[in-house]
Amino acid sequence: MNDYDRVRAGIEAMTAYISGEPVMEEYVAEKRAADGNLDQLADSATALCAALLLQLAEMTGKTQHEVLQELAHGLNRNEAEQQD
């Protein structure tokens, strides 16, 4: 599977994810039946994340590492606020 197909499959998976739990469960069941496992689904989601990370880094002028650090810090902040 080439990079385009991997990212396209990742977009497909995320579309199912944001559509709600029943749609995602059906999508995962279809992929599991077709592949016998979910390795391709995981690979596709990873490819999509990598493409988005690259695009964010280019848009912000930051390195990919800096974008990931900011994301981690933001998630930690949100989690701390939710626990308060």
Biopython code that builds the backbone (N, CA, C, O; Angstrom):
import numpy as np
from Bio.PDB.StructureBuilder import StructureBuilder

atoms = [
    (1, "MET", "N", (0.851, -1.172, 0.000)),
    (1, "MET", "CA", (0.000, 0.000, 0.000)),
    (1, "MET", "C", (0.901, 1.241, 0.000)),
    (1, "MET", "O", (1.801, 1.354, 0.833)),
    (2, "ASN", "N", (0.665, 2.161, -0.922)),
    (2, "ASN", "CA", (1.489, 3.360, -0.985)),
    (2, "ASN", "C", (1.011, 4.402, 0.036)),
    (2, "ASN", "O", (-0.032, 4.228, 0.667)),
    (3, "ASP", "N", (1.784, 5.485, 0.192)),
    (3, "ASP", "CA", (1.456, 6.501, 1.198)),
    (3, "ASP", "C", (0.081, 7.123, 0.969)),
    (3, "ASP", "O", (-0.666, 7.355, 1.919)),
    (4, "TYR", "N", (-0.249, 7.391, -0.299)),
    (4, "TYR", "CA", (-1.563, 7.976, -0.600)),
    (4, "TYR", "C", (-2.683, 7.068, -0.099)),
    (4, "TYR", "O", (-3.620, 7.535, 0.548)),
    (5, "ASP", "N", (-2.587, 5.782, -0.396)),
    (5, "ASP", "CA", (-3.617, 4.836, 0.027)),
    (5, "ASP", "C", (-3.678, 4.704, 1.545)),
    (5, "ASP", "O", (-4.758, 4.563, 2.120)),
    (6, "ARG", "N", (-2.518, 4.752, 2.187)),
    (6, "ARG", "CA", (-2.481, 4.663, 3.652)),
    (6, "ARG", "C", (-3.173, 5.860, 4.274)),
    (6, "ARG", "O", (-3.977, 5.698, 5.192)),
    (7, "VAL", "N", (-2.879, 7.059, 3.793)),
    (7, "VAL", "CA", (-3.508, 8.263, 4.339)),
    (7, "VAL", "C", (-4.994, 8.272, 4.025)),
    (7, "VAL", "O", (-5.802, 8.644, 4.876)),
    (8, "ARG", "N", (-5.367, 7.867, 2.816)),
    (8, "ARG", "CA", (-6.784, 7.807, 2.442)),
    (8, "ARG", "C", (-7.545, 6.863, 3.363)),
    (8, "ARG", "O", (-8.656, 7.168, 3.797)),
    (9, "ALA", "N", (-6.941, 5.719, 3.658)),
    (9, "ALA", "CA", (-7.569, 4.762, 4.565)),
    (9, "ALA", "C", (-7.661, 5.329, 5.982)),
    (9, "ALA", "O", (-8.620, 5.060, 6.704)),
    (10, "GLY", "N", (-6.663, 6.110, 6.369)),
    (10, "GLY", "CA", (-6.713, 6.768, 7.679)),
    (10, "GLY", "C", (-7.835, 7.786, 7.753)),
    (10, "GLY", "O", (-8.512, 7.894, 8.775)),
    (11, "ILE", "N", (-8.036, 8.533, 6.675)),
    (11, "ILE", "CA", (-9.137, 9.494, 6.617)),
    (11, "ILE", "C", (-10.467, 8.756, 6.723)),
    (11, "ILE", "O", (-11.384, 9.203, 7.412)),
    (12, "GLU", "N", (-10.559, 7.635, 6.041)),
    (12, "GLU", "CA", (-11.769, 6.806, 6.101)),
    (12, "GLU", "C", (-12.031, 6.340, 7.541)),
    (12, "GLU", "O", (-13.166, 6.386, 8.015)),
    (13, "ALA", "N", (-10.989, 5.900, 8.221)),
    (13, "ALA", "CA", (-11.127, 5.432, 9.600)),
    (13, "ALA", "C", (-11.543, 6.565, 10.532)),
    (13, "ALA", "O", (-12.406, 6.379, 11.390)),
    (14, "MET", "N", (-10.934, 7.737, 10.368)),
    (14, "MET", "CA", (-11.282, 8.868, 11.236)),
    (14, "MET", "C", (-12.690, 9.374, 10.954)),
    (14, "MET", "O", (-13.371, 9.849, 11.862)),
    (15, "THR", "N", (-13.126, 9.276, 9.715)),
    (15, "THR", "CA", (-14.502, 9.656, 9.378)),
    (15, "THR", "C", (-15.478, 8.740, 10.099)),
    (15, "THR", "O", (-16.492, 9.202, 10.622)),
    (16, "ALA", "N", (-15.183, 7.455, 10.130)),
    (16, "ALA", "CA", (-16.029, 6.514, 10.870)),
    (16, "ALA", "C", (-15.990, 6.831, 12.358)),
    (16, "ALA", "O", (-17.016, 6.777, 13.037)),
    (17, "TYR", "N", (-14.804, 7.161, 12.864)),
    (17, "TYR", "CA", (-14.638, 7.462, 14.289)),
    (17, "TYR", "C", (-15.479, 8.665, 14.719)),
    (17, "TYR", "O", (-16.169, 8.611, 15.737)),
    (18, "ILE", "N", (-15.419, 9.744, 13.946)),
    (18, "ILE", "CA", (-16.156, 10.945, 14.342)),
    (18, "ILE", "C", (-17.650, 10.830, 14.062)),
    (18, "ILE", "O", (-18.439, 11.642, 14.547)),
    (19, "SER", "N", (-18.041, 9.820, 13.279)),
    (19, "SER", "CA", (-19.453, 9.623, 12.973)),
    (19, "SER", "C", (-20.207, 8.980, 14.132)),
    (19, "SER", "O", (-21.438, 8.978, 14.137)),
    (20, "GLY", "N", (-19.506, 8.448, 15.094)),
    (20, "GLY", "CA", (-20.149, 7.868, 16.259)),
    (20, "GLY", "C", (-19.815, 6.406, 16.446)),
    (20, "GLY", "O", (-19.342, 5.732, 15.532)),
    (21, "GLU", "N", (-20.068, 5.937, 17.636)),
    (21, "GLU", "CA", (-19.674, 4.592, 18.034)),
    (21, "GLU", "C", (-20.255, 3.488, 17.151)),
    (21, "GLU", "O", (-19.510, 2.592, 16.757)),
    (22, "PRO", "N", (-21.564, 3.509, 16.817)),
    (22, "PRO", "CA", (-22.087, 2.412, 15.982)),
    (22, "PRO", "C", (-21.398, 2.330, 14.610)),
    (22, "PRO", "O", (-21.105, 1.239, 14.122)),
    (23, "VAL", "N", (-21.146, 3.475, 14.006)),
    (23, "VAL", "CA", (-20.489, 3.485, 12.689)),
    (23, "VAL", "C", (-19.056, 2.976, 12.822)),
    (23, "VAL", "O", (-18.589, 2.210, 11.979)),
    (24, "MET", "N", (-18.363, 3.392, 13.866)),
    (24, "MET", "CA", (-16.981, 2.961, 14.065)),
    (24, "MET", "C", (-16.920, 1.462, 14.337)),
    (24, "MET", "O", (-16.051, 0.770, 13.807)),
    (25, "GLU", "N", (-17.831, 0.961, 15.156)),
    (25, "GLU", "CA", (-17.842, -0.472, 15.443)),
    (25, "GLU", "C", (-18.068, -1.281, 14.170)),
    (25, "GLU", "O", (-17.429, -2.313, 13.966)),
    (26, "GLU", "N", (-18.967, -0.818, 13.322)),
    (26, "GLU", "CA", (-19.235, -1.497, 12.053)),
    (26, "GLU", "C", (-18.007, -1.450, 11.148)),
    (26, "GLU", "O", (-17.648, -2.448, 10.523)),
    (27, "TYR", "N", (-17.371, -0.289, 11.083)),
    (27, "TYR", "CA", (-16.178, -0.117, 10.250)),
    (27, "TYR", "C", (-15.061, -1.054, 10.711)),
    (27, "TYR", "O", (-14.428, -1.724, 9.895)),
    (28, "VAL", "N", (-14.824, -1.094, 12.026)),
    (28, "VAL", "CA", (-13.768, -1.952, 12.570)),
    (28, "VAL", "C", (-14.094, -3.420, 12.299)),
    (28, "VAL", "O", (-13.204, -4.199, 11.959)),
    (29, "ALA", "N", (-15.349, -3.797, 12.445)),
    (29, "ALA", "CA", (-15.747, -5.183, 12.172)),
    (29, "ALA", "C", (-15.497, -5.541, 10.703)),
    (29, "ALA", "O", (-15.028, -6.638, 10.400)),
    (30, "GLU", "N", (-15.811, -4.611, 9.797)),
    (30, "GLU", "CA", (-15.564, -4.850, 8.369)),
    (30, "GLU", "C", (-14.070, -5.025, 8.094)),
    (30, "GLU", "O", (-13.663, -5.924, 7.358)),
    (31, "LYS", "N", (-13.262, -4.150, 8.696)),
    (31, "LYS", "CA", (-11.812, -4.227, 8.478)),
    (31, "LYS", "C", (-11.250, -5.512, 9.061)),
    (31, "LYS", "O", (-10.391, -6.148, 8.449)),
    (32, "ARG", "N", (-11.726, -5.900, 10.238)),
    (32, "ARG", "CA", (-11.246, -7.126, 10.862)),
    (32, "ARG", "C", (-11.610, -8.336, 9.999)),
    (32, "ARG", "O", (-10.807, -9.255, 9.839)),
    (33, "ALA", "N", (-12.813, -8.331, 9.451)),
    (33, "ALA", "CA", (-13.252, -9.437, 8.594)),
    (33, "ALA", "C", (-12.429, -9.486, 7.303)),
    (33, "ALA", "O", (-12.098, -10.570, 6.823)),
    (34, "ALA", "N", (-12.104, -8.343, 6.749)),
    (34, "ALA", "CA", (-11.351, -8.281, 5.495)),
    (34, "ALA", "C", (-9.877, -8.626, 5.685)),
    (34, "ALA", "O", (-9.288, -9.320, 4.856)),
    (35, "ASP", "N", (-9.280, -8.141, 6.779)),
    (35, "ASP", "CA", (-7.840, -8.293, 6.991)),
    (35, "ASP", "C", (-7.478, -9.412, 7.962)),
    (35, "ASP", "O", (-6.340, -9.880, 7.976)),
    (36, "GLY", "N", (-8.432, -9.838, 8.766)),
    (36, "GLY", "CA", (-8.131, -10.820, 9.798)),
    (36, "GLY", "C", (-7.570, -10.190, 11.058)),
    (36, "GLY", "O", (-7.494, -10.839, 12.101)),
    (37, "ASN", "N", (-7.179, -8.934, 10.966)),
    (37, "ASN", "CA", (-6.688, -8.182, 12.129)),
    (37, "ASN", "C", (-6.849, -6.692, 11.845)),
    (37, "ASN", "O", (-7.447, -6.308, 10.840)),
    (38, "LEU", "N", (-6.330, -5.878, 12.706)),
    (38, "LEU", "CA", (-6.478, -4.428, 12.527)),
    (38, "LEU", "C", (-5.152, -3.728, 12.261)),
    (38, "LEU", "O", (-5.042, -2.516, 12.446)),
    (39, "ASP", "N", (-4.146, -4.481, 11.827)),
    (39, "ASP", "CA", (-2.829, -3.887, 11.564)),
    (39, "ASP", "C", (-2.902, -2.806, 10.494)),
    (39, "ASP", "O", (-2.285, -1.751, 10.640)),
    (40, "GLN", "N", (-3.646, -3.054, 9.425)),
    (40, "GLN", "CA", (-3.747, -2.065, 8.358)),
    (40, "GLN", "C", (-4.470, -0.813, 8.843)),
    (40, "GLN", "O", (-4.118, 0.298, 8.449)),
    (41, "LEU", "N", (-5.475, -0.986, 9.692)),
    (41, "LEU", "CA", (-6.194, 0.159, 10.256)),
    (41, "LEU", "C", (-5.248, 1.004, 11.105)),
    (41, "LEU", "O", (-5.244, 2.231, 11.001)),
    (42, "ALA", "N", (-4.456, 0.355, 11.935)),
    (42, "ALA", "CA", (-3.486, 1.081, 12.762)),
    (42, "ALA", "C", (-2.456, 1.792, 11.902)),
    (42, "ALA", "O", (-2.103, 2.939, 12.175)),
    (43, "ASP", "N", (-1.974, 1.121, 10.868)),
    (43, "ASP", "CA", (-0.999, 1.717, 9.957)),
    (43, "ASP", "C", (-1.592, 2.940, 9.256)),
    (43, "ASP", "O", (-0.919, 3.958, 9.092)),
    (44, "SER", "N", (-2.845, 2.832, 8.849)),
    (44, "SER", "CA", (-3.502, 3.942, 8.149)),
    (44, "SER", "C", (-3.693, 5.142, 9.067)),
    (44, "SER", "O", (-3.480, 6.284, 8.659)),
    (45, "ALA", "N", (-4.092, 4.882, 10.298)),
    (45, "ALA", "CA", (-4.265, 5.975, 11.258)),
    (45, "ALA", "C", (-2.921, 6.651, 11.541)),
    (45, "ALA", "O", (-2.852, 7.872, 11.676)),
    (46, "THR", "N", (-1.868, 5.859, 11.629)),
    (46, "THR", "CA", (-0.530, 6.407, 11.847)),
    (46, "THR", "C", (-0.092, 7.262, 10.659)),
    (46, "THR", "O", (0.485, 8.333, 10.846)),
    (47, "ALA", "N", (-0.359, 6.800, 9.456)),
    (47, "ALA", "CA", (0.006, 7.559, 8.256)),
    (47, "ALA", "C", (-0.738, 8.892, 8.212)),
    (47, "ALA", "O", (-0.163, 9.914, 7.839)),
    (48, "LEU", "N", (-2.008, 8.880, 8.590)),
    (48, "LEU", "CA", (-2.787, 10.120, 8.611)),
    (48, "LEU", "C", (-2.221, 11.074, 9.657)),
    (48, "LEU", "O", (-2.061, 12.263, 9.383)),
    (49, "CYS", "N", (-1.920, 10.577, 10.833)),
    (49, "CYS", "CA", (-1.347, 11.428, 11.882)),
    (49, "CYS", "C", (-0.024, 12.039, 11.436)),
    (49, "CYS", "O", (0.237, 13.215, 11.690)),
    (50, "ALA", "N", (0.802, 11.251, 10.778)),
    (50, "ALA", "CA", (2.093, 11.751, 10.304)),
    (50, "ALA", "C", (1.900, 12.854, 9.262)),
    (50, "ALA", "O", (2.615, 13.856, 9.278)),
    (51, "ALA", "N", (0.942, 12.673, 8.365)),
    (51, "ALA", "CA", (0.670, 13.690, 7.346)),
    (51, "ALA", "C", (0.153, 14.970, 7.990)),
    (51, "ALA", "O", (0.551, 16.067, 7.600)),
    (52, "LEU", "N", (-0.729, 14.834, 8.970)),
    (52, "LEU", "CA", (-1.254, 16.015, 9.665)),
    (52, "LEU", "C", (-0.168, 16.721, 10.463)),
    (52, "LEU", "O", (-0.123, 17.951, 10.498)),
    (53, "LEU", "N", (0.702, 15.958, 11.099)),
    (53, "LEU", "CA", (1.811, 16.539, 11.856)),
    (53, "LEU", "C", (2.728, 17.334, 10.935)),
    (53, "LEU", "O", (3.130, 18.448, 11.272)),
    (54, "LEU", "N", (3.057, 16.782, 9.795)),
    (54, "LEU", "CA", (3.905, 17.479, 8.830)),
    (54, "LEU", "C", (3.245, 18.776, 8.376)),
    (54, "LEU", "O", (3.898, 19.816, 8.286)),
    (55, "GLN", "N", (1.949, 18.707, 8.092)),
    (55, "GLN", "CA", (1.237, 19.898, 7.638)),
    (55, "GLN", "C", (1.184, 20.969, 8.741)),
    (55, "GLN", "O", (1.385, 22.151, 8.463)),
    (56, "LEU", "N", (0.917, 20.566, 9.969)),
    (56, "LEU", "CA", (0.896, 21.534, 11.080)),
    (56, "LEU", "C", (2.262, 22.187, 11.269)),
    (56, "LEU", "O", (2.355, 23.394, 11.491)),
    (57, "ALA", "N", (3.311, 21.388, 11.181)),
    (57, "ALA", "CA", (4.660, 21.936, 11.335)),
    (57, "ALA", "C", (4.951, 22.959, 10.247)),
    (57, "ALA", "O", (5.499, 24.027, 10.524)),
    (58, "GLU", "N", (4.588, 22.636, 9.017)),
    (58, "GLU", "CA", (4.814, 23.571, 7.920)),
    (58, "GLU", "C", (3.981, 24.844, 8.087)),
    (58, "GLU", "O", (4.464, 25.942, 7.814)),
    (59, "MET", "N", (2.738, 24.698, 8.534)),
    (59, "MET", "CA", (1.852, 25.859, 8.689)),
    (59, "MET", "C", (2.301, 26.788, 9.818)),
    (59, "MET", "O", (2.134, 28.004, 9.728)),
    (60, "THR", "N", (2.871, 26.214, 10.878)),
    (60, "THR", "CA", (3.250, 27.017, 12.041)),
    (60, "THR", "C", (4.712, 27.442, 12.032)),
    (60, "THR", "O", (5.108, 28.309, 12.811)),
    (61, "GLY", "N", (5.521, 26.839, 11.153)),
    (61, "GLY", "CA", (6.947, 27.144, 11.125)),
    (61, "GLY", "C", (7.702, 26.490, 12.271)),
    (61, "GLY", "O", (8.844, 26.853, 12.552)),
    (62, "LYS", "N", (7.075, 25.532, 12.930)),
    (62, "LYS", "CA", (7.718, 24.821, 14.033)),
    (62, "LYS", "C", (8.174, 23.458, 13.529)),
    (62, "LYS", "O", (7.758, 22.992, 12.468)),
    (63, "THR", "N", (9.037, 22.835, 14.318)),
    (63, "THR", "CA", (9.441, 21.476, 13.969)),
    (63, "THR", "C", (8.318, 20.515, 14.365)),
    (63, "THR", "O", (7.446, 20.846, 15.167)),
    (64, "GLN", "N", (8.366, 19.335, 13.790)),
    (64, "GLN", "CA", (7.371, 18.326, 14.163)),
    (64, "GLN", "C", (7.476, 18.000, 15.646)),
    (64, "GLN", "O", (6.462, 17.784, 16.310)),
    (65, "HIS", "N", (8.689, 17.964, 16.163)),
    (65, "HIS", "CA", (8.902, 17.695, 17.584)),
    (65, "HIS", "C", (8.244, 18.777, 18.443)),
    (65, "HIS", "O", (7.606, 18.466, 19.449)),
    (66, "GLU", "N", (8.395, 20.040, 18.054)),
    (66, "GLU", "CA", (7.782, 21.139, 18.806)),
    (66, "GLU", "C", (6.253, 21.034, 18.796)),
    (66, "GLU", "O", (5.605, 21.279, 19.814)),
    (67, "VAL", "N", (5.690, 20.674, 17.662)),
    (67, "VAL", "CA", (4.230, 20.509, 17.571)),
    (67, "VAL", "C", (3.781, 19.400, 18.510)),
    (67, "VAL", "O", (2.788, 19.552, 19.222)),
    (68, "LEU", "N", (4.505, 18.287, 18.516)),
    (68, "LEU", "CA", (4.151, 17.180, 19.410)),
    (68, "LEU", "C", (4.271, 17.580, 20.874)),
    (68, "LEU", "O", (3.430, 17.205, 21.692)),
    (69, "GLN", "N", (5.314, 18.340, 21.209)),
    (69, "GLN", "CA", (5.484, 18.802, 22.590)),
    (69, "GLN", "C", (4.327, 19.703, 23.003)),
    (69, "GLN", "O", (3.801, 19.567, 24.107)),
    (70, "GLU", "N", (3.926, 20.620, 22.125)),
    (70, "GLU", "CA", (2.810, 21.506, 22.436)),
    (70, "GLU", "C", (1.509, 20.726, 22.598)),
    (70, "GLU", "O", (0.694, 21.037, 23.466)),
    (71, "LEU", "N", (1.327, 19.734, 21.775)),
    (71, "LEU", "CA", (0.142, 18.890, 21.886)),
    (71, "LEU", "C", (0.134, 18.161, 23.230)),
    (71, "LEU", "O", (-0.889, 18.122, 23.913)),
    (72, "ALA", "N", (1.265, 17.593, 23.601)),
    (72, "ALA", "CA", (1.362, 16.879, 24.880)),
    (72, "ALA", "C", (1.110, 17.813, 26.054)),
    (72, "ALA", "O", (0.398, 17.451, 26.991)),
    (73, "HIS", "N", (1.687, 19.013, 26.015)),
    (73, "HIS", "CA", (1.485, 19.976, 27.100)),
    (73, "HIS", "C", (0.016, 20.382, 27.187)),
    (73, "HIS", "O", (-0.539, 20.479, 28.281)),
    (74, "GLY", "N", (-0.612, 20.619, 26.037)),
    (74, "GLY", "CA", (-2.021, 20.991, 26.017)),
    (74, "GLY", "C", (-2.910, 19.894, 26.573)),
    (74, "GLY", "O", (-3.859, 20.168, 27.307)),
    (75, "LEU", "N", (-2.603, 18.654, 26.225)),
    (75, "LEU", "CA", (-3.382, 17.530, 26.751)),
    (75, "LEU", "C", (-3.206, 17.396, 28.255)),
    (75, "LEU", "O", (-4.166, 17.121, 28.975)),
    (76, "ASN", "N", (-1.983, 17.589, 28.730)),
    (76, "ASN", "CA", (-1.739, 17.532, 30.174)),
    (76, "ASN", "C", (-2.495, 18.625, 30.902)),
    (76, "ASN", "O", (-3.062, 18.387, 31.969)),
    (77, "ARG", "N", (-2.507, 19.822, 30.336)),
    (77, "ARG", "CA", (-3.254, 20.942, 30.929)),
    (77, "ARG", "C", (-4.743, 20.626, 31.006)),
    (77, "ARG", "O", (-5.380, 20.814, 32.042)),
    (78, "ASN", "N", (-5.288, 20.138, 29.881)),
    (78, "ASN", "CA", (-6.717, 19.803, 29.836)),
    (78, "ASN", "C", (-7.069, 18.716, 30.838)),
    (78, "ASN", "O", (-8.104, 18.790, 31.499)),
    (79, "GLU", "N", (-6.220, 17.718, 30.953)),
    (79, "GLU", "CA", (-6.479, 16.635, 31.892)),
    (79, "GLU", "C", (-6.440, 17.147, 33.328)),
    (79, "GLU", "O", (-7.270, 16.757, 34.149)),
    (80, "ALA", "N", (-5.485, 18.014, 33.632)),
    (80, "ALA", "CA", (-5.385, 18.578, 34.982)),
    (80, "ALA", "C", (-6.613, 19.427, 35.307)),
    (80, "ALA", "O", (-7.119, 19.382, 36.428)),
    (81, "GLU", "N", (-7.094, 20.204, 34.328)),
    (81, "GLU", "CA", (-8.265, 21.032, 34.535)),
    (81, "GLU", "C", (-9.515, 20.188, 34.751)),
    (81, "GLU", "O", (-10.382, 20.550, 35.546)),
    (82, "GLN", "N", (-9.609, 19.079, 34.053)),
    (82, "GLN", "CA", (-10.777, 18.212, 34.191)),
    (82, "GLN", "C", (-10.792, 17.520, 35.544)),
    (82, "GLN", "O", (-11.861, 17.210, 36.068)),
    (83, "GLN", "N", (-9.620, 17.275, 36.114)),
    (83, "GLN", "CA", (-9.544, 16.610, 37.401)),
    (83, "GLN", "C", (-9.862, 17.551, 38.558)),
    (83, "GLN", "O", (-10.213, 17.103, 39.650)),
    (84, "ASP", "N", (-9.739, 18.860, 38.318)),
    (84, "ASP", "CA", (-10.025, 19.845, 39.382)),
    (84, "ASP", "C", (-11.495, 20.043, 39.603)),
    (84, "ASP", "O", (-11.890, 20.834, 40.459)),
]
sb = StructureBuilder()
sb.init_structure("model")
sb.init_model(0)
sb.init_chain("A")
sb.init_seg("    ")
for serial, (resi, resn, name, xyz) in enumerate(atoms, 1):
    if name == "N":
        sb.init_residue(resn, " ", resi, " ")
    sb.init_atom(name, np.array(xyz, "f"), 0.0, 1.0, " ", f" {name:<3s}", serial, name[0])
structure = sb.get_structure()
